[in-house]
Amino acid sequence: QVQLVESGGGLVQPGGSLRLSCAASGFTFSSYVMRWYRQAPGKERELVAGIASTDDISTNYADSVKGRFTISRDNAKNTVYLQMNSLKPEDTAVYYCSVFIGLRRLWGQGTQVTVSS
């Protein structure tokens, strides 16, 4: 079955960096668009970034993270990454990777990112 396992979260000071990873299994990873979402306490889950499955590996980002976050993928390792730089307190959230398969959006368990001094 499909599994998505996020890692790399933690506590970081404002201005710091983290790299999140999502290891995928149970499907043909290279054929699917992969996305990162986040959910802060009391807020709805929001799309952070997406990366295409095509050879040009096009990406898209929420306005709030453009220029600070970079999504990438390694199809040989079935892994998608989210490099987060210049972190702000408002980036504090649980971060989830996600894939849409079989008419359903599937989620990992999430990884907590806390940005605080």
C-alpha positions as a printed NumPy array, in Angstrom:
array([[  0.   ,   0.   ,   0.   ],
       [  1.006,   3.637,  -0.362],
       [  3.231,   4.943,   2.393],
       [  4.554,   8.455,   2.866],
       [  7.002,   8.996,   5.735],
       [  8.123,  12.52 ,   6.555],
       [ 11.213,  13.393,   8.571],
       [ 13.481,  16.328,   9.301],
       [ 11.267,  18.55 ,  11.399],
       [ 12.35 ,  20.159,  14.644],
       [ 12.86 ,  23.358,  16.569],
       [ 14.788,  26.132,  14.813],
       [ 15.406,  29.797,  15.521],
       [ 13.997,  32.491,  13.241],
       [ 16.211,  32.874,  10.201],
       [ 17.339,  29.268,  10.395],
       [ 16.968,  26.403,   7.947],
       [ 15.567,  22.889,   7.874],
       [ 15.297,  20.245,   5.191],
       [ 12.279,  17.977,   5.259],
       [ 12.249,  14.605,   3.532],
       [  9.374,  12.375,   2.502],
       [ 10.126,   8.764,   1.639],
       [  7.449,   7.231,  -0.575],
       [  6.604,   3.611,  -1.329],
       [  3.802,   1.512,  -2.749],
       [  3.39 ,   3.392,  -6.024],
       [  5.393,   4.462,  -9.073],
       [  6.835,   7.572,  -7.463],
       [  8.292,   9.1  , -10.617],
       [  4.879,   9.199, -12.285],
       [  3.132,  11.392,  -9.723],
       [  3.027,  15.024,  -8.729],
       [  4.169,  15.405,  -5.138],
       [  3.119,  18.19 ,  -2.792],
       [  3.952,  19.556,   0.638],
       [  1.188,  20.972,   2.806],
       [  1.239,  22.425,   6.3  ],
       [ -1.258,  22.958,   9.08 ],
       [ -0.754,  25.415,  11.895],
       [ -2.76 ,  25.181,  15.149],
       [ -6.297,  26.443,  14.643],
       [ -5.826,  26.885,  10.9  ],
       [ -6.753,  24.928,   7.813],
       [ -4.226,  22.792,   6.004],
       [ -2.612,  24.78 ,   3.188],
       [ -0.563,  23.936,   0.125],
       [  3.082,  24.937,   0.474],
       [  4.747,  23.593,  -2.677],
       [  4.331,  21.106,  -5.481],
       [  6.627,  19.417,  -7.972],
       [  5.67 ,  17.828, -11.255],
       [  6.407,  14.32 , -12.359],
       [  7.474,  15.349, -15.84 ],
       [ 11.043,  15.65 , -17.032],
       [ 11.066,  19.429, -16.673],
       [ 10.258,  19.026, -12.969],
       [  8.25 ,  22.222, -12.791],
       [  7.468,  23.559,  -9.329],
       [  4.965,  25.871,  -7.7  ],
       [  4.902,  27.606,  -4.313],
       [  2.562,  29.43 ,  -1.997],
       [  3.23 ,  33.161,  -2.074],
       [  4.157,  33.066,   1.607],
       [  7.173,  30.801,   0.974],
       [  8.379,  31.894,  -2.464],
       [ 12.075,  32.666,  -2.466],
       [ 12.609,  30.888,   0.867],
       [ 11.509,  27.292,   0.285],
       [ 12.632,  24.885,  -2.454],
       [ 10.926,  21.624,  -3.324],
       [ 12.881,  18.901,  -5.096],
       [ 12.67 ,  15.197,  -5.768],
       [ 14.99 ,  12.247,  -6.245],
       [ 13.141,   9.632,  -8.258],
       [ 15.938,   7.098,  -7.745],
       [ 15.358,   7.32 ,  -3.987],
       [ 11.55 ,   7.762,  -4.144],
       [ 11.964,  10.842,  -1.997],
       [ 10.696,  14.404,  -2.123],
       [ 12.386,  17.197,  -0.178],
       [ 11.486,  20.62 ,   1.117],
       [ 14.429,  22.914,   1.809],
       [ 13.259,  25.714,   4.08 ],
       [ 15.458,  28.774,   4.56 ],
       [ 14.949,  32.092,   6.351],
       [ 12.332,  30.478,   8.55 ],
       [  9.826,  32.676,  10.328],
       [  7.657,  32.024,  13.401],
       [  4.632,  31.924,  11.111],
       [  6.121,  28.875,   9.375],
       [  5.445,  26.886,  12.552],
       [  3.159,  23.996,  11.601],
       [  2.927,  20.284,  11.003],
       [  4.22 ,  19.624,   7.493],
       [  2.744,  16.818,   5.396],
       [  3.719,  15.356,   2.061],
       [  0.931,  14.221,  -0.164],
       [  0.091,  12.442,  -3.386],
       [ -3.194,  12.129,  -5.283],
       [ -3.79 ,   8.532,  -6.345],
       [ -6.937,   6.645,  -7.241],
       [ -9.202,   9.669,  -6.781],
       [ -7.913,  10.186,  -3.242],
       [ -5.387,  12.536,  -1.698],
       [ -3.08 ,  10.509,   0.531],
       [ -1.029,  11.894,   3.405],
       [  1.954,  11.052,   5.51 ],
       [  1.869,  11.298,   9.301],
       [  3.437,  14.754,   9.281],
       [  6.514,  16.288,  10.869],
       [  6.435,  19.192,  13.31 ],
       [  8.354,  22.355,  12.475],
       [  8.615,  24.959,  15.226],
       [ 10.288,  28.294,  14.587],
       [ 10.962,  30.095,  17.844],
       [ 13.702,  31.898,  19.71 ]])
